[in-house]
Amino acid sequence: MGLEEADDDRLMALFAQGDQTAARLLTGRHASRVLRLARRMLNDEAEAEDVAQEAMLRLWRLAPDWRPGETKVSTWLHRVATNLCYDRLRRRRDQPLDDEAAAEIPDPDLSAFDRIDQAERAAMTRAAIGELPERQRAALTLRHFAEVGNEEAAAALGVSVEAMESLLARARRGLKASLAARLGGWR
């Protein structure tokens, strides 16, 4: 079996012994998902990159003490990244979201009016997600934007699957109510 096919636990053991190829493979497998999670939670590219880098650094520091089979590397990384995002969100709690930094790339097939409409709806959605309580926002982000299953998302948040599903349900209801209020008479 080649190193590319090795499971994460084996790669962690190899990295702990100094194998840089194992580190590159783990980074390739997990860094983009951690970055995507942080982007969605923080709405800030620079901060998201910092979170992803910090989460990966913490994984490398942990490698010598990694206990295979105890938890999945992806679950551990999502939990660390979520907590790092929580920390950053707490620090900037009173600051509004920066819509320009999180603007969507315009669809060239849309008219100018449709692009404005789409950008306004996206900004409202980001703002509504940003107003959700932290745990609900994290649950929604893990499940729908990081595309993590309920079990792994629950483990990343340190809750049961039932609690995860409850967080998702509350997040969806809150998002729906907030968007309905914001969109009011929107066409």
C-alpha positions in Angstrom: 0.0 0.0 0.0 1.3 3.4 -1.0 1.5 6.3 1.4 -1.4 8.1 -0.5 -3.7 5.2 0.5 -2.6 5.3 4.2 -5.3 6.2 6.7 -5.0 9.4 8.7 -3.9 7.6 11.9 -1.0 6.0 10.0 0.0 9.4 8.4 0.0 11.0 11.9 2.3 8.3 13.2 4.6 8.7 10.2 4.6 12.5 10.6 5.4 12.1 14.3 8.6 10.2 13.1 9.5 13.2 10.9 7.9 12.1 7.6 7.2 15.3 5.7 5.3 13.5 2.9 2.8 12.3 5.5 2.3 15.9 6.6 1.8 17.1 3.0 -0.8 14.3 2.4 -2.7 15.2 5.6 -2.7 18.8 4.7 -4.0 18.0 1.2 -6.8 15.9 2.7 -7.9 18.3 5.3 -6.7 21.9 5.0 -9.2 23.0 2.3 -12.2 21.8 4.3 -10.9 23.5 7.5 -10.4 26.7 5.4 -13.9 26.5 3.9 -15.4 26.1 7.4 -13.5 29.1 8.7 -14.4 31.2 5.7 -18.1 30.5 6.3 -18.0 31.1 10.0 -15.9 34.3 9.9 -16.7 35.9 6.5 -13.1 37.1 6.4 -10.5 35.5 4.1 -7.4 36.5 6.0 -8.9 35.4 9.4 -10.0 32.1 7.8 -6.6 31.5 6.5 -5.1 32.2 9.9 -7.6 29.8 11.6 -6.8 27.0 9.1 -3.1 27.5 9.5 -3.4 27.5 13.3 -5.6 24.4 13.3 -3.0 22.5 11.1 -0.1 23.7 13.3 -1.9 22.4 16.4 -2.4 19.1 14.6 1.4 18.9 13.9 2.2 19.7 17.5 -0.1 17.0 18.6 1.3 14.3 16.2 3.7 12.7 18.7 0.8 12.2 21.2 -1.9 11.2 18.7 -3.8 8.2 19.8 -5.1 6.2 16.8 -8.8 5.3 16.8 -9.7 7.7 19.6 -11.1 10.3 17.2 -10.9 11.0 13.5 -8.3 13.6 12.4 -11.0 15.5 10.4 -13.3 15.6 13.5 -10.5 16.9 15.6 -9.5 19.5 13.1 -13.1 20.7 12.7 -13.5 21.0 16.4 -10.3 23.0 16.8 -11.2 25.2 13.8 -14.7 25.9 15.2 -13.3 26.8 18.6 -10.7 29.1 17.0 -13.5 30.8 15.0 -15.6 31.2 18.2 -12.6 32.9 19.8 -12.3 35.3 16.9 -16.0 36.0 16.7 -16.1 36.8 20.4 -13.4 39.4 19.9 -15.3 41.1 17.2 -18.8 40.5 18.4 -19.9 44.2 18.1 -18.4 44.7 14.6 -20.8 44.4 11.6 -20.1 41.9 8.8 -18.0 43.3 5.9 -20.2 42.6 2.9 -17.6 43.7 0.4 -15.0 41.2 1.7 -17.5 38.4 1.3 -19.0 39.5 -2.0 -19.9 36.8 -4.4 -18.3 36.6 -7.9 -20.9 37.9 -10.3 -22.5 35.6 -12.8 -21.7 37.0 -16.3 -25.0 35.6 -17.6 -27.1 37.7 -15.3 -28.3 41.2 -16.0 -26.9 44.1 -13.9 -30.2 44.2 -12.0 -30.2 40.5 -11.4 -26.6 40.7 -10.1 -27.5 43.5 -7.7 -30.5 41.5 -6.6 -28.4 38.4 -6.1 -25.7 40.3 -4.2 -28.3 41.9 -1.9 -29.8 38.6 -1.1 -26.4 37.0 -0.5 -25.5 39.9 1.8 -28.8 39.5 3.7 -28.2 35.8 4.0 -24.7 36.3 5.3 -25.9 38.9 7.8 -28.7 36.6 9.0 -26.3 33.7 9.4 -24.0 36.1 11.3 -26.7 36.9 13.7 -27.4 33.3 14.7 -26.0 32.2 18.1 -22.5 30.9 17.7 -23.3 27.2 18.2 -26.2 27.3 15.7 -24.0 29.1 13.2 -21.3 26.5 13.7 -23.7 23.7 13.3 -25.2 25.2 10.1 -21.7 26.0 8.7 -20.3 22.5 9.4 -23.3 20.7 8.0 -24.1 22.8 5.0 -21.0 24.7 4.0 -18.2 22.3 5.1 -20.4 19.4 4.0 -19.7 17.4 7.2 -22.2 14.7 8.2 -24.2 15.1 11.4 -22.1 12.6 13.3 -18.8 14.3 12.5 -20.3 17.7 13.0 -21.7 16.7 16.4 -18.3 15.3 17.4 -16.6 18.5 16.3 -19.0 20.6 18.4 -18.8 18.2 21.3 -22.5 17.4 21.4 -24.7 14.4 20.7 -26.2 13.8 17.2 -29.6 14.7 18.6 -28.3 18.0 20.0 -26.6 18.7 16.6 -30.0 18.1 14.8 -31.7 20.4 17.4 -29.0 23.1 16.7 -29.6 22.7 13.0 -33.4 22.9 13.3 -33.1 26.0 15.5 -30.6 27.6 13.1 -32.8 26.9 10.1 -35.9 28.4 11.9 -33.9 31.4 13.0 -32.5 31.9 9.5 -35.9 31.5 7.9 -37.5 34.0 10.3 -34.7 36.5 9.9 -34.7 36.3 6.1 -38.5 36.5 6.0 -38.3 39.7 8.0 -35.5 41.1 5.9 -37.1 40.2 2.6 -40.5 41.3 3.6 -41.9 42.6 0.3 -38.9 41.4 -1.7 -40.0 40.2 -5.2 
